Amino acid sequence: MNSDAAPSLDQLRGLHLPAETGAAQGAVMLAIALGFTAALAFGLLRWLRARRRGSVRRAALRELAAANALPPESRRVAQAQLLRRLARTLQGDAAADAQGAAWAATLDRLFATTFFSAGAGCIFTDGLYQRGAPEPGPVDAELARLFARIGA
C-alpha cells in the first residue's frame, strides 16, 4: 500500500470527550440556569412589590383628596380612618390597632417623620374629636406630602 495515500475514513479513530468534562459542563450550565431563574424571580418580586406600593400610594392620595373635600369635622375623621387603613395595609393588623402614643409612634415609623408625635399630626392620636383643632390647610398639605412618599 502506498504511504502517500490518504487514509480512509474507516481507519480514523472517533473523538471522545473525557467523562469529567461533560459532567462539569452540565453542572456549570445548571448553576447558570438556576442563577438566572433566581435573579428573574427576585426581579419579578421587586417589580410586583413596587407596583403594589405605587397602587397603594395612588389610592391613598385619591381618598385623601376625597376626604379633603369634606367639612373640617368630617374631614379629620375620614383622614383618621384612612390612616388606620393605610397602617393595616402596609404594616398589618397589630400596627393599626395601636392607641395613643403607640399609635403616634406607629404613624411616625410608617411615614419616617415626627409629624404625628411632635407636630400638628398629633390631632390624629389624641385630639381627633376636640374642638379648636389646628388649621386644616397645613395638616392636609403634610398628609398629602407623606402619602406621596409611600413606597418611594
C-alpha positions as CSV (number, residue, x, y, z in Angstrom):
1,M,0.0,0.0,0.0
2,N,1.2,3.5,-0.8
3,S,2.2,5.5,2.2
4,D,1.3,8.8,0.4
5,A,-2.3,7.8,0.0
6,A,-4.8,9.4,2.4
7,P,-6.2,7.1,5.0
8,S,-9.8,6.2,4.5
9,L,-12.5,7.3,7.0
10,D,-12.8,3.8,8.3
11,Q,-9.2,4.0,9.6
12,L,-9.8,7.2,11.6
13,R,-10.4,7.0,15.3
14,G,-13.6,8.7,16.7
15,L,-13.3,11.7,19.0
16,H,-14.5,11.3,22.6
17,L,-14.6,13.9,25.3
18,P,-13.4,12.9,28.8
19,A,-16.3,11.9,31.1
20,E,-15.5,14.6,33.7
21,T,-15.7,17.5,31.3
22,G,-19.3,16.6,30.3
23,A,-20.4,16.3,33.9
24,A,-18.7,19.5,35.0
25,Q,-20.1,21.4,32.0
26,G,-23.6,20.1,32.8
27,A,-23.2,21.3,36.4
28,V,-22.0,24.7,35.3
29,M,-24.9,25.1,32.9
30,L,-27.3,24.0,35.6
31,A,-25.8,26.6,38.0
32,I,-26.1,29.3,35.4
33,A,-29.8,28.4,34.7
34,L,-30.6,28.3,38.4
35,G,-28.9,31.7,39.0
36,F,-30.7,33.2,36.0
37,T,-34.1,31.8,37.3
38,A,-33.4,33.1,40.8
39,A,-32.5,36.6,39.5
40,L,-35.6,36.7,37.3
41,A,-37.8,35.6,40.3
42,F,-36.2,38.2,42.5
43,G,-36.6,41.0,39.9
44,L,-40.3,40.0,39.4
45,L,-41.0,40.1,43.2
46,R,-39.4,43.5,43.5
47,W,-41.4,44.8,40.5
48,L,-44.6,43.4,41.9
49,R,-43.9,45.0,45.3
50,A,-43.1,48.4,43.8
51,R,-46.2,48.2,41.7
52,R,-48.3,47.3,44.8
53,R,-46.8,50.2,46.7
54,G,-47.5,52.5,43.8
55,S,-51.1,51.5,43.7
56,V,-51.5,51.9,47.4
57,R,-50.0,55.4,47.1
58,R,-52.4,56.4,44.2
59,A,-55.4,55.0,46.1
60,A,-54.3,56.8,49.3
61,L,-53.9,60.1,47.5
62,R,-57.2,59.7,45.8
63,E,-59.0,59.0,49.1
64,L,-57.2,61.9,50.8
65,A,-58.4,64.2,48.1
66,A,-62.0,63.0,48.6
67,A,-61.6,63.4,52.4
68,N,-60.2,67.0,52.0
69,A,-63.4,68.0,50.2
70,L,-65.4,67.3,53.4
71,P,-66.3,69.8,56.1
72,P,-63.5,70.1,58.7
73,E,-65.0,67.9,61.4
74,S,-65.8,65.1,58.9
75,R,-62.5,65.6,57.2
76,R,-60.5,64.7,60.2
77,V,-62.5,61.6,60.9
78,A,-62.2,60.4,57.3
79,Q,-58.4,61.1,57.4
80,A,-58.0,59.2,60.6
81,Q,-59.9,56.2,59.1
82,L,-57.6,56.4,56.1
83,L,-54.5,56.4,58.3
84,R,-55.8,53.3,60.0
85,R,-56.4,51.5,56.7
86,L,-53.0,52.5,55.4
87,A,-51.3,51.2,58.5
88,R,-53.2,48.0,58.3
89,T,-52.4,47.6,54.6
90,L,-48.7,48.4,54.9
91,Q,-47.9,47.0,58.4
92,G,-50.6,44.6,59.4
93,D,-53.4,44.5,61.9
94,A,-51.3,44.8,65.0
95,A,-49.9,48.2,63.8
96,A,-53.4,49.5,63.0
97,D,-54.8,48.6,66.4
98,A,-52.4,50.8,68.4
99,Q,-53.8,53.7,70.5
100,G,-52.5,57.0,71.9
101,A,-48.7,57.4,72.0
102,A,-48.2,53.9,70.5
103,W,-50.4,54.9,67.5
104,A,-48.4,58.1,67.1
105,A,-45.1,56.1,67.1
106,T,-46.6,53.7,64.6
107,L,-47.5,56.5,62.2
108,D,-44.2,58.3,62.7
109,R,-42.4,55.0,61.9
110,L,-44.6,54.3,58.9
111,F,-44.0,57.7,57.3
112,A,-40.5,58.3,58.7
113,T,-41.5,61.6,60.4
114,T,-42.3,63.1,63.8
115,F,-45.4,64.8,62.5
116,F,-47.8,62.6,64.5
117,S,-46.0,62.6,67.8
118,A,-44.5,66.1,67.9
119,G,-46.3,68.1,65.2
120,A,-49.8,69.0,64.2
121,G,-50.5,65.4,63.3
122,C,-51.0,64.7,67.0
123,I,-54.6,65.6,66.4
124,F,-55.0,62.0,64.9
125,T,-53.6,60.4,68.0
126,D,-55.1,62.2,71.0
127,G,-57.3,65.1,69.8
128,L,-59.5,63.9,67.0
129,Y,-62.8,65.0,68.5
130,Q,-61.6,68.0,70.4
131,R,-62.8,71.5,69.5
132,G,-60.3,74.1,68.4
133,A,-58.4,71.8,66.1
134,P,-55.5,73.2,64.2
135,E,-56.0,74.9,60.8
136,P,-56.9,72.2,58.2
137,G,-54.5,73.6,55.4
138,P,-51.1,72.7,56.9
139,V,-52.3,69.3,58.2
140,D,-53.9,68.4,54.8
141,A,-50.8,69.5,53.0
142,E,-48.5,67.5,55.2
143,L,-50.6,64.4,54.9
144,A,-50.5,64.8,51.1
145,R,-46.7,65.1,51.2
146,L,-46.4,62.0,53.4
147,F,-48.8,59.9,51.3
148,A,-46.9,60.9,48.2
149,R,-43.8,59.2,49.7
150,I,-45.4,55.8,50.2
151,G,-43.3,53.2,48.6
152,A,-40.7,55.8,47.4
